[in-house]
């Protein structure tokens, strides 16, 4: 084989496509990542590479809120993994579905599947990602003592595995939990470490999620100028990446800014309305319900304010 052919072969192996796809996925280029993962299946991959490709395709579809496609891919990955006794890969495929269930607000189902996945997990990396999702469920229920324990165990597992992207995600979620429990200063501290790590890894989606959390913390502290700068950056990225849930969350924070800053209820209503439409389209019932409450409150505040005008 001549040198040119050898180089072409080296960059077109299933493993090379998996690696390149992961780089693109972390950078937020989901369509291009999907192309790389499909190239894996178009060749003659080893069974483990085939399973990994299905897991990653499922993950990309999940990010795009294509729930049916995501579940079909994760189910196929689970089937293949179980057929060859690849417990770790089966657990990782289950974890993709856990995340999809959480994004749709089905936390009981998510926890049930995560518990089964944790029993199968063998490596620290896979244990870490499952513990991370269990922590996320606990935080959503505002059981912060349990979420802190899961997040701490997850971070420890990721550090032991040397899995830096997982560590960046764990820190981002821990920062969000700190914000939810009313500690914006702690959220900013944890979030800054996540931002530094995600920036170094060029994990753009994680980076902008961490930036979004930072903006929300600044809103809580009344620093609206810094919050607006960060939100503009995050919203631009999530709009380009067609990540509707993250767009909705950014718009929700912008609505909060409008209310807490200038008392501009009209702008807040527009932000909440658009965010709710996105949440409904993405199938996130929990976010939809929360935005409905914010929208009703903003409309009531606008009505009260107008009634008080001389």
C-alpha positions as protocol buffer text, in pm:
chain_id: "A"
residue {
  index: 1
  type: UNK
  ca { x: 0 y: 0 z: 0 }
}
residue {
  index: 2
  type: UNK
  ca { x: 150 y: 336 z: -101 }
}
residue {
  index: 3
  type: UNK
  ca { x: 180 y: 615 z: 164 }
}
residue {
  index: 4
  type: UNK
  ca { x: -118 y: 812 z: 27 }
}
residue {
  index: 5
  type: UNK
  ca { x: -348 y: 508 z: 33 }
}
residue {
  index: 6
  type: UNK
  ca { x: -220 y: 420 z: 378 }
}
residue {
  index: 7
  type: UNK
  ca { x: -312 y: 769 z: 511 }
}
residue {
  index: 8
  type: UNK
  ca { x: -658 y: 750 z: 349 }
}
residue {
  index: 9
  type: UNK
  ca { x: -716 y: 410 z: 505 }
}
residue {
  index: 10
  type: UNK
  ca { x: -606 y: 541 z: 846 }
}
residue {
  index: 11
  type: UNK
  ca { x: -862 y: 820 z: 849 }
}
residue {
  index: 12
  type: UNK
  ca { x: -1148 y: 605 z: 719 }
}
residue {
  index: 13
  type: UNK
  ca { x: -1150 y: 325 z: 975 }
}
residue {
  index: 14
  type: UNK
  ca { x: -1458 y: 287 z: 1196 }
}
residue {
  index: 15
  type: UNK
  ca { x: -1260 y: 400 z: 1501 }
}
residue {
  index: 16
  type: UNK
  ca { x: -1136 y: 710 z: 1319 }
}
residue {
  index: 17
  type: UNK
  ca { x: -1492 y: 801 z: 1224 }
}
residue {
  index: 18
  type: UNK
  ca { x: -1604 y: 750 z: 1585 }
}
residue {
  index: 19
  type: UNK
  ca { x: -1326 y: 977 z: 1709 }
}
residue {
  index: 20
  type: UNK
  ca { x: -1395 y: 1248 z: 1452 }
}
residue {
  index: 21
  type: UNK
  ca { x: -1767 y: 1227 z: 1519 }
}
residue {
  index: 22
  type: UNK
  ca { x: -1710 y: 1281 z: 1890 }
}
residue {
  index: 23
  type: UNK
  ca { x: -1501 y: 1592 z: 1819 }
}
residue {
  index: 24
  type: UNK
  ca { x: -1780 y: 1732 z: 1603 }
}
residue {
  index: 25
  type: UNK
  ca { x: -2048 y: 1638 z: 1856 }
}
residue {
  index: 26
  type: UNK
  ca { x: -1864 y: 1815 z: 2137 }
}
residue {
  index: 27
  type: UNK
  ca { x: -1825 y: 2121 z: 1916 }
}
residue {
  index: 28
  type: UNK
  ca { x: -2201 y: 2132 z: 1858 }
}
residue {
  index: 29
  type: UNK
  ca { x: -2182 y: 2028 z: 1488 }
}
residue {
  index: 30
  type: UNK
  ca { x: -2449 y: 1762 z: 1530 }
}
residue {
  index: 31
  type: UNK
  ca { x: -2537 y: 1699 z: 1165 }
}
residue {
  index: 32
  type: UNK
  ca { x: -2172 y: 1646 z: 1073 }
}
residue {
  index: 33
  type: UNK
  ca { x: -2124 y: 1423 z: 1376 }
}
residue {
  index: 34
  type: UNK
  ca { x: -2421 y: 1216 z: 1263 }
}
residue {
  index: 35
  type: UNK
  ca { x: -2259 y: 1171 z: 922 }
}
residue {
  index: 36
  type: UNK
  ca { x: -1942 y: 1037 z: 1086 }
}
residue {
  index: 37
  type: UNK
  ca { x: -2132 y: 790 z: 1303 }
}
residue {
  index: 38
  type: UNK
  ca { x: -2335 y: 666 z: 1006 }
}
residue {
  index: 39
  type: UNK
  ca { x: -2010 y: 611 z: 818 }
}
residue {
  index: 40
  type: UNK
  ca { x: -1911 y: 365 z: 1090 }
}
residue {
  index: 41
  type: UNK
  ca { x: -2221 y: 154 z: 1024 }
}
residue {
  index: 42
  type: UNK
  ca { x: -2168 y: 176 z: 647 }
}
residue {
  index: 43
  type: UNK
  ca { x: -1838 y: -10 z: 678 }
}
residue {
  index: 44
  type: UNK
  ca { x: -1764 y: -341 z: 846 }
}
residue {
  index: 45
  type: UNK
  ca { x: -1722 y: -238 z: 1209 }
}
residue {
  index: 46
  type: UNK
  ca { x: -1643 y: -467 z: 1496 }
}
residue {
  index: 47
  type: UNK
  ca { x: -1947 y: -536 z: 1712 }
}
residue {
  index: 48
  type: UNK
  ca { x: -1828 y: -295 z: 1982 }
}
residue {
  index: 49
  type: UNK
  ca { x: -1779 y: -20 z: 1724 }
}
residue {
  index: 50
  type: UNK
  ca { x: -2126 y: -89 z: 1586 }
}
residue {
  index: 51
  type: UNK
  ca { x: -2276 y: -58 z: 1935 }
}
residue {
  index: 52
  type: UNK
  ca { x: -2084 y: 264 z: 2002 }
}
residue {
  index: 53
  type: UNK
  ca { x: -2209 y: 413 z: 1676 }
}
residue {
  index: 54
  type: UNK
  ca { x: -2571 y: 340 z: 1767 }
}
residue {
  index: 55
  type: UNK
  ca { x: -2519 y: 491 z: 2114 }
}
residue {
  index: 56
  type: UNK
  ca { x: -2374 y: 810 z: 1970 }
}
residue {
  index: 57
  type: UNK
  ca { x: -2640 y: 842 z: 1700 }
}
residue {
  index: 58
  type: UNK
  ca { x: -2899 y: 806 z: 1976 }
}
residue {
  index: 59
  type: UNK
  ca { x: -2725 y: 1079 z: 2173 }
}
residue {
  index: 60
  type: UNK
  ca { x: -2725 y: 1318 z: 1876 }
}
residue {
  index: 61
  type: UNK
  ca { x: -3095 y: 1254 z: 1811 }
}
residue {
  index: 62
  type: UNK
  ca { x: -3163 y: 1315 z: 2180 }
}
residue {
  index: 63
  type: UNK
  ca { x: -2988 y: 1652 z: 2161 }
}
residue {
  index: 64
  type: UNK
  ca { x: -3211 y: 1736 z: 1864 }
}
residue {
  index: 65
  type: UNK
  ca { x: -3519 y: 1624 z: 2065 }
}
residue {
  index: 66
  type: UNK
  ca { x: -3592 y: 1355 z: 1806 }
}
residue {
  index: 67
  type: UNK
  ca { x: -3713 y: 1120 z: 2078 }
}
residue {
  index: 68
  type: UNK
  ca { x: -3839 y: 836 z: 1859 }
}
residue {
  index: 69
  type: UNK
  ca { x: -3518 y: 814 z: 1659 }
}
residue {
  index: 70
  type: UNK
  ca { x: -3309 y: 837 z: 1974 }
}
residue {
  index: 71
  type: UNK
  ca { x: -3496 y: 555 z: 2143 }
}
residue {
  index: 72
  type: UNK
  ca { x: -3476 y: 332 z: 1834 }
}
residue {
  index: 73
  type: UNK
  ca { x: -3097 y: 373 z: 1821 }
}
residue {
  index: 74
  type: UNK
  ca { x: -3044 y: 323 z: 2194 }
}
residue {
  index: 75
  type: UNK
  ca { x: -3269 y: 14 z: 2191 }
}
residue {
  index: 76
  type: UNK
  ca { x: -3067 y: -135 z: 1906 }
}
residue {
  index: 77
  type: UNK
  ca { x: -2746 y: -62 z: 2096 }
}
residue {
  index: 78
  type: UNK
  ca { x: -2885 y: -234 z: 2406 }
}
residue {
  index: 79
  type: UNK
  ca { x: -2995 y: -536 z: 2202 }
}
residue {
  index: 80
  type: UNK
  ca { x: -2654 y: -576 z: 2039 }
}
residue {
  index: 81
  type: UNK
  ca { x: -2467 y: -522 z: 2366 }
}
residue {
  index: 82
  type: UNK
  ca { x: -2677 y: -780 z: 2551 }
}
residue {
  index: 83
  type: UNK
  ca { x: -2628 y: -1030 z: 2268 }
}
residue {
  index: 84
  type: UNK
  ca { x: -2251 y: -1029 z: 2325 }
}
residue {
  index: 85
  type: UNK
  ca { x: -2251 y: -972 z: 2701 }
}
residue {
  index: 86
  type: UNK
  ca { x: -2110 y: -619 z: 2675 }
}
residue {
  index: 87
  type: UNK
  ca { x: -2257 y: -496 z: 3004 }
}
residue {
  index: 88
  type: UNK
  ca { x: -2076 y: -162 z: 3006 }
}
residue {
  index: 89
  type: UNK
  ca { x: -2201 y: -70 z: 2658 }
}
residue {
  index: 90
  type: UNK
  ca { x: -2555 y: -183 z: 2745 }
}
residue {
  index: 91
  type: UNK
  ca { x: -2545 y: 41 z: 3053 }
}
residue {
  index: 92
  type: UNK
  ca { x: -2418 y: 335 z: 2847 }
}
residue {
  index: 93
  type: UNK
  ca { x: -2695 y: 286 z: 2590 }
}
residue {
  index: 94
  type: UNK
  ca { x: -2952 y: 278 z: 2871 }
}
residue {
  index: 95
  type: UNK
  ca { x: -2807 y: 601 z: 3004 }
}
residue {
  index: 96
  type: UNK
  ca { x: -2885 y: 777 z: 2675 }
}
residue {
  index: 97
  type: UNK
  ca { x: -3250 y: 682 z: 2723 }
}
residue {
  index: 98
  type: UNK
  ca { x: -3229 y: 797 z: 3087 }
}
residue {
  index: 99
  type: UNK
  ca { x: -3126 y: 1143 z: 2967 }
}
residue {
  index: 100
  type: UNK
  ca { x: -3407 y: 1150 z: 2711 }
}
residue {
  index: 101
  type: UNK
  ca { x: -3664 y: 1060 z: 2976 }
}
residue {
  index: 102
  type: UNK
  ca { x: -3530 y: 1335 z: 3203 }
}
residue {
  index: 103
  type: UNK
  ca { x: -3551 y: 1590 z: 2926 }
}
residue {
  index: 104
  type: UNK
  ca { x: -3919 y: 1502 z: 2888 }
}
residue {
  index: 105
  type: UNK
  ca { x: -3981 y: 1530 z: 3262 }
}
residue {
  index: 106
  type: UNK
  ca { x: -4029 y: 1153 z: 3320 }
}
residue {
  index: 107
  type: UNK
  ca { x: -3798 y: 1134 z: 3621 }
}
residue {
  index: 108
  type: UNK
  ca { x: -3947 y: 822 z: 3783 }
}
residue {
  index: 109
  type: UNK
  ca { x: -3897 y: 621 z: 3464 }
}
residue {
  index: 110
  type: UNK
  ca { x: -3552 y: 769 z: 3424 }
}
residue {
  index: 111
  type: UNK
  ca { x: -3448 y: 669 z: 3777 }
}
residue {
  index: 112
  type: UNK
  ca { x: -3579 y: 316 z: 3730 }
}
residue {
  index: 113
  type: UNK
  ca { x: -3375 y: 269 z: 3412 }
}
residue {
  index: 114
  type: UNK
  ca { x: -3068 y: 437 z: 3565 }
}
residue {
  index: 115
  type: UNK
  ca { x: -3079 y: 197 z: 3859 }
}
residue {
  index: 116
  type: UNK
  ca { x: -3079 y: -100 z: 3620 }
}
residue {
  index: 117
  type: UNK
  ca { x: -2797 y: 56 z: 3420 }
}
residue {
  index: 118
  type: UNK
  ca { x: -2588 y: 113 z: 3732 }
}
residue {
  index: 119
  type: UNK
  ca { x: -2610 y: -259 z: 3813 }
}
residue {
  index: 120
  type: UNK
  ca { x: -2463 y: -336 z: 3469 }
}
residue {
  index: 121
  type: UNK
  ca { x: -2194 y: -66 z: 3465 }
}
residue {
  index: 122
  type: UNK
  ca { x: -1840 y: -194 z: 3497 }
}
residue {
  index: 123
  type: UNK
  ca { x: -1605 y: 96 z: 3423 }
}
residue {
  index: 124
  type: UNK
  ca { x: -1565 y: 416 z: 3631 }
}
residue {
  index: 125
  type: UNK
  ca { x: -1655 y: 626 z: 3325 }
}
residue {
  index: 126
  type: UNK
  ca { x: -1991 y: 458 z: 3268 }
}
residue {
  index: 127
  type: UNK
  ca { x: -2069 y: 450 z: 3641 }
}
residue {
  index: 128
  type: UNK
  ca { x: -1992 y: 822 z: 3644 }
}
residue {
  index: 129
  type: UNK
  ca { x: -2234 y: 914 z: 3367 }
}
residue {
  index: 130
  type: UNK
  ca { x: -2515 y: 714 z: 3526 }
}
residue {
  index: 131
  type: UNK
  ca { x: -2450 y: 863 z: 3872 }
}
residue {
  index: 132
  type: UNK
  ca { x: -2456 y: 1203 z: 3704 }
}
residue {
  index: 133
  type: UNK
  ca { x: -2807 y: 1147 z: 3574 }
}
residue {
  index: 134
  type: UNK
  ca { x: -2927 y: 1014 z: 3909 }
}
residue {
  index: 135
  type: UNK
  ca { x: -2793 y: 1335 z: 4061 }
}
residue {
  index: 136
  type: UNK
  ca { x: -2977 y: 1539 z: 3803 }
}
residue {
  index: 137
  type: UNK
  ca { x: -3306 y: 1367 z: 3888 }
}
residue {
  index: 138
  type: UNK
  ca { x: -3254 y: 1430 z: 4259 }
}
residue {
  index: 139
  type: UNK
  ca { x: -3176 y: 1797 z: 4192 }
}
residue {
  index: 140
  type: UNK
  ca { x: -3492 y: 1836 z: 3984 }
}
residue {
  index: 141
  type: UNK
  ca { x: -3687 y: 1703 z: 4284 }
}
residue {
  index: 142
  type: UNK
  ca { x: -3498 y: 1953 z: 4501 }
}
residue {
  index: 143
  type: UNK
  ca { x: -3348 y: 1671 z: 4704 }
}
residue {
  index: 144
  type: UNK
  ca { x: -3014 y: 1847 z: 4711 }
}
residue {
  index: 145
  type: UNK
  ca { x: -2855 y: 1627 z: 4977 }
}
residue {
  index: 146
  type: UNK
  ca { x: -2901 y: 1323 z: 4751 }
}
residue {
  index: 147
  type: UNK
  ca { x: -2799 y: 1512 z: 4436 }
}
residue {
  index: 148
  type: UNK
  ca { x: -2479 y: 1634 z: 4603 }
}
residue {
  index: 149
  type: UNK
  ca { x: -2389 y: 1276 z: 4696 }
}
residue {
  index: 150
  type: UNK
  ca { x: -2448 y: 1149 z: 4343 }
}
residue {
  index: 151
  type: UNK
  ca { x: -2261 y: 1440 z: 4187 }
}
residue {
  index: 152
  type: UNK
  ca { x: -1963 y: 1390 z: 4422 }
}
residue {
  index: 153
  type: UNK
  ca { x: -1949 y: 1017 z: 4343 }
}
residue {
  index: 154
  type: UNK
  ca { x: -1975 y: 1098 z: 3974 }
}
residue {
  index: 155
  type: UNK
  ca { x: -1690 y: 1351 z: 3985 }
}
residue {
  index: 156
  type: UNK
  ca { x: -1475 y: 1100 z: 4173 }
}
residue {
  index: 157
  type: UNK
  ca { x: -1547 y: 834 z: 3910 }
}
residue {
  index: 158
  type: UNK
  ca { x: -1464 y: 1071 z: 3623 }
}
residue {
  index: 159
  type: UNK
  ca { x: -1139 y: 1183 z: 3785 }
}
residue {
  index: 160
  type: UNK
  ca { x: -1042 y: 819 z: 3835 }
}
residue {
  index: 161
  type: UNK
  ca { x: -1123 y: 740 z: 3472 }
}
residue {
  index: 162
  type: UNK
  ca { x: -949 y: 1053 z: 3340 }
}
residue {
  index: 163
  type: UNK
  ca { x: -1275 y: 1137 z: 3160 }
}
residue {
  index: 164
  type: UNK
  ca { x: -1252 y: 1513 z: 3129 }
}
residue {
  index: 165
  type: UNK
  ca { x: -1563 y: 1580 z: 2923 }
}
residue {
  index: 166
  type: UNK
  ca { x: -1767 y: 1391 z: 3182 }
}
residue {
  index: 167
  type: UNK
  ca { x: -1604 y: 1599 z: 3453 }
}
residue {
  index: 168
  type: UNK
  ca { x: -1700 y: 1920 z: 3270 }
}
residue {
  index: 169
  type: UNK
  ca { x: -2062 y: 1802 z: 3248 }
}
residue {
  index: 170
  type: UNK
  ca { x: -2061 y: 1702 z: 3615 }
}
residue {
  index: 171
  type: UNK
  ca { x: -1934 y: 2043 z: 3723 }
}
residue {
  index: 172
  type: UNK
  ca { x: -2190 y: 2215 z: 3502 }
}
residue {
  index: 173
  type: UNK
  ca { x: -2475 y: 2019 z: 3657 }
}
residue {
  index: 174
  type: UNK
  ca { x: -2341 y: 2076 z: 4007 }
}
residue {
  index: 175
  type: UNK
  ca { x: -2334 y: 2450 z: 3937 }
}
residue {
  index: 176
  type: UNK
  ca { x: -2698 y: 2435 z: 3825 }
}
residue {
  index: 177
  type: UNK
  ca { x: -2793 y: 2248 z: 4142 }
}
residue {
  index: 178
  type: UNK
  ca { x: -2619 y: 2509 z: 4356 }
}
residue {
  index: 179
  type: UNK
  ca { x: -2817 y: 2780 z: 4178 }
}
residue {
  index: 180
  type: UNK
  ca { x: -3144 y: 2592 z: 4228 }
}
residue {
  index: 181
  type: UNK
  ca { x: -3080 y: 2563 z: 4599 }
}
residue {
  index: 182
  type: UNK
  ca { x: -3031 y: 2941 z: 4622 }
}
residue {
  index: 183
  type: UNK
  ca { x: -2651 y: 2973 z: 4629 }
}
residue {
  index: 184
  type: UNK
  ca { x: -2555 y: 3177 z: 4318 }
}
residue {
  index: 185
  type: UNK
  ca { x: -2206 y: 3253 z: 4452 }
}
residue {
  index: 186
  type: UNK
  ca { x: -2128 y: 2881 z: 4482 }
}
residue {
  index: 187
  type: UNK
  ca { x: -2282 y: 2825 z: 4139 }
}
residue {
  index: 188
  type: UNK
  ca { x: -2049 y: 3082 z: 3984 }
}
residue {
  index: 189
  type: UNK
  ca { x: -1746 y: 2924 z: 4154 }
}
residue {
  index: 190
  type: UNK
  ca { x: -1822 y: 2571 z: 4035 }
}
residue {
  index: 191
  type: UNK
  ca { x: -1934 y: 2692 z: 3693 }
}
residue {
  index: 192
  type: UNK
  ca { x: -1610 y: 2876 z: 3629 }
}
residue {
  index: 193
  type: UNK
  ca { x: -1414 y: 2552 z: 3666 }
}
residue {
  index: 194
  type: UNK
  ca { x: -1654 y: 2387 z: 3421 }
}
residue {
  index: 195
  type: UNK
  ca { x: -1607 y: 2671 z: 3171 }
}
residue {
  index: 196
  type: UNK
  ca { x: -1227 y: 2655 z: 3185 }
}
residue {
  index: 197
  type: UNK
  ca { x: -1232 y: 2278 z: 3130 }
}
residue {
  index: 198
  type: UNK
  ca { x: -1494 y: 2282 z: 2853 }
}
residue {
  index: 199
  type: UNK
  ca { x: -1311 y: 2562 z: 2672 }
}
residue {
  index: 200
  type: UNK
  ca { x: -985 y: 2366 z: 2679 }
}
residue {
  index: 201
  type: UNK
  ca { x: -1164 y: 2056 z: 2544 }
}
residue {
  index: 202
  type: UNK
  ca { x: -1349 y: 2261 z: 2279 }
}
residue {
  index: 203
  type: UNK
  ca { x: -1671 y: 2109 z: 2413 }
}
residue {
  index: 204
  type: UNK
  ca { x: -1885 y: 2395 z: 2287 }
}
residue {
  index: 205
  type: UNK
  ca { x: -2225 y: 2263 z: 2390 }
}
residue {
  index: 206
  type: UNK
  ca { x: -2109 y: 2198 z: 2749 }
}
residue {
  index: 207
  type: UNK
  ca { x: -1929 y: 2533 z: 2751 }
}
residue {
  index: 208
  type: UNK
  ca { x: -2238 y: 2727 z: 2650 }
}
residue {
  index: 209
  type: UNK
  ca { x: -2457 y: 2535 z: 2894 }
}
residue {
  index: 210
  type: UNK
  ca { x: -2216 y: 2636 z: 3170 }
}
residue {
  index: 211
  type: UNK
  ca { x: -2224 y: 2995 z: 3041 }
}
residue {
  index: 212
  type: UNK
  ca { x: -2604 y: 2985 z: 3050 }
}
residue {
  index: 213
  type: UNK
  ca { x: -2591 y: 2878 z: 3416 }
}
residue {
  index: 214
  type: UNK
  ca { x: -2347 y: 3161 z: 3490 }
}
residue {
  index: 215
  type: UNK
  ca { x: -2589 y: 3408 z: 3335 }
}
residue {
  index: 216
  type: UNK
  ca { x: -2872 y: 3279 z: 3554 }
}
residue {
  index: 217
  type: UNK
  ca { x: -2651 y: 3319 z: 3863 }
}
residue {
  index: 218
  type: UNK
  ca { x: -2571 y: 3678 z: 3763 }
}
residue {
  index: 219
  type: UNK
  ca { x: -2945 y: 3746 z: 3730 }
}
residue {
  index: 220
  type: UNK
  ca { x: -2996 y: 3619 z: 4085 }
}
residue {
  index: 221
  type: UNK
  ca { x: -2722 y: 3855 z: 4204 }
}
residue {
  index: 222
  type: UNK
  ca { x: -2867 y: 4151 z: 4012 }
}
residue {
  index: 223
  type: UNK
  ca { x: -2574 y: 4175 z: 3769 }
}
residue {
  index: 224
  type: UNK
  ca { x: -2790 y: 4201 z: 3458 }
}
residue {
  index: 225
  type: UNK
  ca { x: -2528 y: 4347 z: 3221 }
}
residue {
  index: 226
  type: UNK
  ca { x: -2294 y: 4048 z: 3255 }
}
residue {
  index: 227
  type: UNK
  ca { x: -2590 y: 3812 z: 3240 }
}
residue {
  index: 228
  type: UNK
  ca { x: -2710 y: 3962 z: 2912 }
}
residue {
  index: 229
  type: UNK
  ca { x: -2368 y: 3930 z: 2748 }
}
residue {
  index: 230
  type: UNK
  ca { x: -2342 y: 3564 z: 2843 }
}
residue {
  index: 231
  type: UNK
  ca { x: -2699 y: 3485 z: 2741 }
}
residue {
  index: 232
  type: UNK
  ca { x: -2659 y: 3642 z: 2398 }
}
residue {
  index: 233
  type: UNK
  ca { x: -2357 y: 3419 z: 2334 }
}
residue {
  index: 234
  type: UNK
  ca { x: -2535 y: 3106 z: 2459 }
}
residue {
  index: 235
  type: UNK
  ca { x: -2861 y: 3171 z: 2274 }
}
residue {
  index: 236
  type: UNK
  ca { x: -2677 y: 3229 z: 1946 }
}
residue {
  index: 237
  type: UNK
  ca { x: -2503 y: 2895 z: 1976 }
}
residue {
  index: 238
  type: UNK
  ca { x: -2811 y: 2696 z: 2074 }
}
residue {
  index: 239
  type: UNK
  ca { x: -3013 y: 2855 z: 1794 }
}
residue {
  index: 240
  type: UNK
  ca { x: -2750 y: 2757 z: 1538 }
}
residue {
  index: 241
  type: UNK
  ca { x: -2732 y: 2406 z: 1684 }
}
residue {
  index: 242
  type: UNK
  ca { x: -3114 y: 2381 z: 1682 }
}
residue {
  index: 243
  type: UNK
  ca { x: -3112 y: 2287 z: 2050 }
}
residue {
  index: 244
  type: UNK
  ca { x: -3468 y: 2390 z: 2131 }
}
residue {
  index: 245
  type: UNK
  ca { x: -3460 y: 2308 z: 2501 }
}
residue {
  index: 246
  type: UNK
  ca { x: -3152 y: 2520 z: 2565 }
}
residue {
  index: 247
  type: UNK
  ca { x: -3302 y: 2801 z: 2358 }
}
residue {
  index: 248
  type: UNK
  ca { x: -3612 y: 2786 z: 2576 }
}
residue {
  index: 249
  type: UNK
  ca { x: -3404 y: 2800 z: 2894 }
}
residue {
  index: 250
  type: UNK
  ca { x: -3208 y: 3101 z: 2768 }
}
residue {
  index: 251
  type: UNK
  ca { x: -3531 y: 3282 z: 2679 }
}
residue {
  index: 252
  type: UNK
  ca { x: -3670 y: 3199 z: 3022 }
}
residue {
  index: 253
  type: UNK
  ca { x: -3372 y: 3368 z: 3187 }
}
residue {
  index: 254
  type: UNK
  ca { x: -3410 y: 3669 z: 2954 }
}
residue {
  index: 255
  type: UNK
  ca { x: -3772 y: 3696 z: 3063 }
}
residue {
  index: 256
  type: UNK
  ca { x: -3663 y: 3693 z: 3426 }
}
residue {
  index: 257
  type: UNK
  ca { x: -3411 y: 3966 z: 3350 }
}
residue {
  index: 258
  type: UNK
  ca { x: -3677 y: 4182 z: 3192 }
}
residue {
  index: 259
  type: UNK
  ca { x: -3901 y: 4148 z: 3495 }
}
residue {
  index: 260
  type: UNK
  ca { x: -3634 y: 4195 z: 3762 }
}
residue {
  index: 261
  type: UNK
  ca { x: -3450 y: 4476 z: 3584 }
}
residue {
  index: 262
  type: UNK
  ca { x: -3681 y: 4731 z: 3428 }
}
residue {
  index: 263
  type: UNK
  ca { x: -4010 y: 4564 z: 3514 }
}
residue {
  index: 264
  type: UNK
  ca { x: -4070 y: 4521 z: 3142 }
}
residue {
  index: 265
  type: UNK
  ca { x: -4350 y: 4267 z: 3158 }
}
residue {
  index: 266
  type: UNK
  ca { x: -4427 y: 4291 z: 2785 }
}
residue {
  index: 267
  type: UNK
  ca { x: -4077 y: 4172 z: 2692 }
}
residue {
  index: 268
  type: UNK
  ca { x: -4091 y: 3907 z: 2961 }
}
residue {
  index: 269
  type: UNK
  ca { x: -4421 y: 3778 z: 2822 }
}
residue {
  index: 270
  type: UNK
  ca { x: -4275 y: 3755 z: 2471 }
}
residue {
  index: 271
  type: UNK
  ca { x: -3972 y: 3564 z: 2603 }
}
residue {
  index: 272
  type: UNK
  ca { x: -4182 y: 3324 z: 2809 }
}
residue {
  index: 273
  type: UNK
  ca { x: -4429 y: 3267 z: 2524 }
}
residue {
  index: 274
  type: UNK
  ca { x: -4157 y: 3184 z: 2274 }
}
residue {
  index: 275
  type: UNK
  ca { x: -3978 y: 2967 z: 2529 }
}
residue {
  index: 276
  type: UNK
  ca { x: -4299 y: 2778 z: 2607 }
}
residue {
  index: 277
  type: UNK
  ca { x: -4359 y: 2713 z: 2237 }
}
residue {
  index: 278
  type: UNK
  ca { x: -4009 y: 2567 z: 2209 }
}
residue {
  index: 279
  type: UNK
  ca { x: -4056 y: 2355 z: 2521 }
}
residue {
  index: 280
  type: UNK
  ca { x: -4386 y: 2222 z: 2388 }
}
residue {
  index: 281
  type: UNK
  ca { x: -4228 y: 2137 z: 2052 }
}
residue {
  index: 282
  type: UNK
  ca { x: -3943 y: 1957 z: 2228 }
}
residue {
  index: 283
  type: UNK
  ca { x: -4181 y: 1764 z: 2453 }
}
residue {
  index: 284
  type: UNK
  ca { x: -4042 y: 1887 z: 2786 }
}
residue {
  index: 285
  type: UNK
  ca { x: -4356 y: 1893 z: 3001 }
}
residue {
  index: 286
  type: UNK
  ca { x: -4178 y: 2010 z: 3315 }
}
residue {
  index: 287
  type: UNK
  ca { x: -4028 y: 2313 z: 3143 }
}
residue {
  index: 288
  type: UNK
  ca { x: -4358 y: 2384 z: 2966 }
}
residue {
  index: 289
  type: UNK
  ca { x: -4545 y: 2387 z: 3298 }
}
residue {
  index: 290
  type: UNK
  ca { x: -4287 y: 2612 z: 3461 }
}
residue {
  index: 291
  type: UNK
  ca { x: -4302 y: 2860 z: 3175 }
}
residue {
  index: 292
  type: UNK
  ca { x: -4682 y: 2857 z: 3186 }
}
residue {
  index: 293
  type: UNK
  ca { x: -4667 y: 2966 z: 3550 }
}
residue {
  index: 294
  type: UNK
  ca { x: -4414 y: 3240 z: 3469 }
}
residue {
  index: 295
  type: UNK
  ca { x: -4627 y: 3358 z: 3179 }
}
residue {
  index: 296
  type: UNK
  ca { x: -4942 y: 3376 z: 3393 }
}
residue {
  index: 297
  type: UNK
  ca { x: -4757 y: 3565 z: 3665 }
}
residue {
  index: 298
  type: UNK
  ca { x: -4607 y: 3813 z: 3415 }
}
residue {
  index: 299
  type: UNK
  ca { x: -4947 y: 3876 z: 3256 }
}
residue {
  index: 300
  type: UNK
  ca { x: -5102 y: 3933 z: 3599 }
}
residue {
  index: 301
  type: UNK
  ca { x: -4822 y: 4174 z: 3691 }
}
residue {
  index: 302
  type: UNK
  ca { x: -4869 y: 4366 z: 3366 }
}
residue {
  index: 303
  type: UNK
  ca { x: -5244 y: 4387 z: 3429 }
}
residue {
  index: 304
  type: UNK
  ca { x: -5193 y: 4510 z: 3786 }
}
residue {
  index: 305
  type: UNK
  ca { x: -4939 y: 4765 z: 3668 }
}
residue {
  index: 306
  type: UNK
  ca { x: -5168 y: 4897 z: 3398 }
}
residue {
  index: 307
  type: UNK
  ca { x: -5459 y: 4920 z: 3640 }
}
residue {
  index: 308
  type: UNK
  ca { x: -5255 y: 5132 z: 3874 }
}
residue {
  index: 309
  type: UNK
  ca { x: -5175 y: 5392 z: 3608 }
}
residue {
  index: 310
  type: UNK
  ca { x: -5343 y: 5727 z: 3669 }
}
